[in-house]
Amino acid sequence: MSSKTKTTTTKEEAKPALVPKLRFPEFRGAEGWESTRLGDLCEVITKGSTPTSYGFDYVDAGVRFVKIESLGGGSVDCGKTAFITEDCNTSFLRSQLKENDILFSIAGALGVIALVGRSILPANVNQAIGIVRLKPGYSHQFLLHQLQGDLIQAEIQRIRAGAAQPNISLTQLGDFAALLPDKAEQQKIAECLSSVDELMAAQARKVDALKTHKKGLMQQLFPREGETQPRLRFPEFQTAEEWEEVALGDIAEIKLGKMLDKQKHTRGHLLPYLNNLAVRWNEVNTSNLPKMFFNDHELDRFGLRAGDVVVCEGGEPGRSAVWDGRLPDLKFQKAIHRVRFNVPFEPKILVLHLENLAGTTAFERLFTGGGIKHLTGETFSRLKIPLIPLPEQQRIAECLSSLDAQITAETQKLDALKTHKKGLMQQLFPSLEEVET
């Protein structure tokens, strides 16, 4: 290919040929891959603009406008795009998208990539997205997978480590390394990895369908805003007493954890504790927990028991899980509320209630703070929760927990496919060490 750049070296300076660990049979013994700049393969590398900076507003329908949150899984999520007018699209002529353009986030969450399909056109992009448009003769699918690989991700990590607010300039994007085998081998690798992507996409749809089903079921099993009774009850409870509403603080003790102060807290028992990142919806991640010192009088005060509900105070306020007690000495930090019921109550119901409320205006009215939202103990204690007869609580928890188990199992399958693809890419592309040698 005449567009590939070649360097002249002496015999002593010559580098070993770039060859992946795994090649398809028909390409074994073929020439090594060549290295070039991404910019040398492109007709254009550009980026988009912000409509509001030029006097244009977003509209309810029109030309699709792609933002970083629209990218994911190698494609554009149409459900997360905005819309601009045709006049605005015409004004942003240089960033009008074409089929098979590769989109690459260059600000914020760096290196999120998507391929433009015909179905989203016409479309345009914002200033946080770079557009890579390849010259004829190169496989856009092959380059798409390569941009997701270790070589480019290592370069992104270097950029991220070198700046407080990292951004990738168009010059840097053009200077990224591109490794190229023959066109036939490009296509073979692209077909292989794209087939894995299709499996991943199908599995992701299955996970999303289960989550959507659970969300719809929760909206039926819990009262909606302004209502006190659910719209759906299990047959054995349809003639049971009506539900009441109570403030959470009336039936439970709510306590924030210990403030981390490495300079002040240097003696006592060095113990693991939960922080905000460890608490996920319906799950507590106990891998690589941080530790701090706790004095004797703090062991019970900041301790956790099986059945306690741990709730995020900030970050994503309300994100919560039931602690199962698998680590007997686990403590919790100030970023976490511990909810301990003082009446018979199924703790899973609180988590489900919070999950059902998440994202609603009624729940967000309880938050304080500007950029980073917080759920203070005072406002959290005033949260109204349904006081459901205990047998009905347990029935609801069993039903939705079984759905959670299905979601977890299908998510693990999706994660396994992602791990498989990552390992496959590490075999099908020359290693980072080879390129940097």
Beta strands, then each sheet from edge to edge (+ up, - down):
strand 1: 34-37
strand 2: 42-47
strand 3: 63-66
strand 4: 71-72
strand 5: 74-76
strand 6: 82-84
strand 7: 102-105
strand 8: 113-115
strand 9: 123-125
strand 10: 129-134
strand 11: 177-180
strand 12: 244-247
strand 13: 252-256
strand 14: 269-274
strand 15: 279-280
strand 16: 283-284
strand 17: 291-294
strand 18: 309-312
strand 19: 320-322
strand 20: 331-332
strand 21: 336-341
strand 22: 384-387
sheet 1: 1+ 11-
sheet 2: 2+ 10- 7+ 8- 5- 4+
sheet 3: 6+ 3- 9-
sheet 4: 12+ 22-
sheet 5: 13+ 21- 18+ 19-
sheet 6: 17+ 14- 20-
sheet 7: 15+ 16-
end
